[in-house]
Amino acid sequence: MEPIEKTIVSMDWMTLTIFTGLVVLALGKYLFHKKFLNFIILPFNDKYILLHNKKGQFSHWFHLLLTLFQLINLSLFFFLVLQSFDLAPLDNTLTSYLIVLGFLALFELLKFLVQLFTGFVFNNSGLFGSLVFSKISYLNYSSIVITVANILLIYITSHSKTTIYVALALILLINGIGITKLLKNHQKALLTYFVYFILYLCALEIAPLVLIGSYFKG
């Protein structure tokens, strides 16, 4: 009988990553309870956006904690998706995750700076800041769904493409609601910059999705 080499992938670091993300979320809930209550009903009520969309909103600790929560879990979700489609190696999994985390953090930071710079160029930083805050808030909210999907993919439905597709559908639904409300609340202001807004959507919102889709298809 010939010995068969079996690769055992440790999930300890994944468990620690999930735990860290939940601690960050719990910390935000504990320190800013009223903000959290408004945030948790975001897709159904715009109270969180209306109350907290003001100067200094990006540097507020609650927003920073939720963005960190989003980065931790979205990076893990991307990593699990890559593994499920055999696009990531089974060895050095922690290293691969850290690479994904680094690229995602860099991408979101550059995108954030470009968006704010666009507002500065058009001399309407308030409007563009409001749009960016709204979009980031809905992305942060969708991280709750992403966390549940990560737990399922790690412990229950390992490498399940169905879980991935359902999670992606819910993420698109939540952010679609956010974009719809954003356009509705700022329709008059956006008409002034309609052409530039379309160019912005194509360059910073649609293009990355097309590139990611092409990567998976290839």
Stockholm file with secondary structure:
# STOCKHOLM 1.0

chainA/1-218         MEPIEKTIVSMDWMTLTIFTGLVVLALGKYLFHKKFLNFIILPFNDKYILLHNKKGQFSHWFHLLLTLFQLINLSLFFFLVLQSFDLAPLDNTLTSYLIVLGFLALFELLKFLVQLFTGFVFNNSGLFGSLVFSKISYLNYSSIVITVANILLIYITSHSKTTIYVALALILLINGIGITKLLKNHQKALLTYFVYFILYLCALEIAPLVLIGSYFKG
#=GR chainA/1-218 SS CCCCCCCCCCCHHHHHHHHHHHHHHHHHHHHSHHHHHHHTTTTTCTHHHHHHCSTTGGGSHHHHHHHHHHHHHHHHHHHHHHHHTTCSCSSSHHHHHHHHHHHHHHHHHHHHHHHHHHHHHTTCHHHHHHHHHHHHHHHHHHHHHHHHHHHIIIIISTTCHHHHHHHHHHHHHHHHHHHHHHHHHTHHHHHHTHHHHHHHIIIIIIHHHHHHHHHHHC
#=GC SS_cons         CCCCCCCCCCCHHHHHHHHHHHHHHHHHHHHSHHHHHHHTTTTTCTHHHHHHCSTTGGGSHHHHHHHHHHHHHHHHHHHHHHHHTTCSCSSSHHHHHHHHHHHHHHHHHHHHHHHHHHHHHTTCHHHHHHHHHHHHHHHHHHHHHHHHHHHIIIIISTTCHHHHHHHHHHHHHHHHHHHHHHHHHTHHHHHHTHHHHHHHIIIIIIHHHHHHHHHHHC
//
